[in-house]
């Protein structure tokens, strides 16, 4: 299996969405990146595979119990986060 950087140099695998967190639409993310600064972007691309990514504007993020809680624009509730 090729590493992510060998598949497409324009994208980096920095984490995996585990589940929604709370009722406001935050996402609990397992962090793969060694530096949290990689999450500090205006836009992130999320998807099940590289050829099915969707662009999301980042509204906020914070550390929580060894994970990251990510808030995305236009995701304003638990149902939308699913």
N, C-alpha and C positions, 0 to 999 in steps of 0.2 A: 504494500500500500504506500502510495506517495504521501509525503508530508504536505500539509496545507499550502505552504509557500511554494512548493513545486507544482501544485495543481494550477494555481492562478496567482501571480505575484501581486495582483491588485487588491486581494482580500486576505484578511487574517482571521483565523479562528481564535477568538478571544474568550469565549465562554459558551455555556449551554443553558438555555432557559429550562428551569426545572418545573416551575408551576407558578400560578398567580399567587400573590401575597396580599392578604387583606381585601377590603371591599373597594378600594380606590383605583384598582387597575395596575398596581405595581407588579413587576415580574421578579421572581427570585431567580438569580443567575449563579451558576457554578462558574467560577473564574478559572480559565486556563492560562491566561496571560500572566507573565511574571510581573508586569508593571500595570498598576491601576490606571495610569495615564492613558493607556490604549482605550479605555472606556470613556475617557473625557473627550467625546466627539459631539459635533452637532447632529450628526446623522449616523445611524447604524443600520446594517443590512442583516435581516433575520430570515431564516428559512430552513426547511428540512434538508435541502441539498443546495450546492453551489449554483445550479441552474434554475433554482426556484426562490431566489432571494427577493425580499421586498424591502424597500427603503422606509425607515421610520425616523422621525425627528425626536431627538432626546430632550426631555424636559428636566430630568434630574436623575441622580443616582446617589446611593449611600451604602456604606458598609453595614452589614447586619449578620451577626453570628457566623462569620467566616464566609459569607456569600455577599453578593451585591443585590440591592433592590433597585431596579431600573424603572423609571417612569418615562413613558413614551407619549408624545402628542397624540391626541385623538383616541387614546385608550383611557377611558374615564370610569371604568367599572370592572368588576371581576369577570363578568360575562364577556366583555370586549377583550380582556386579557387572555381568556381561554383561546 
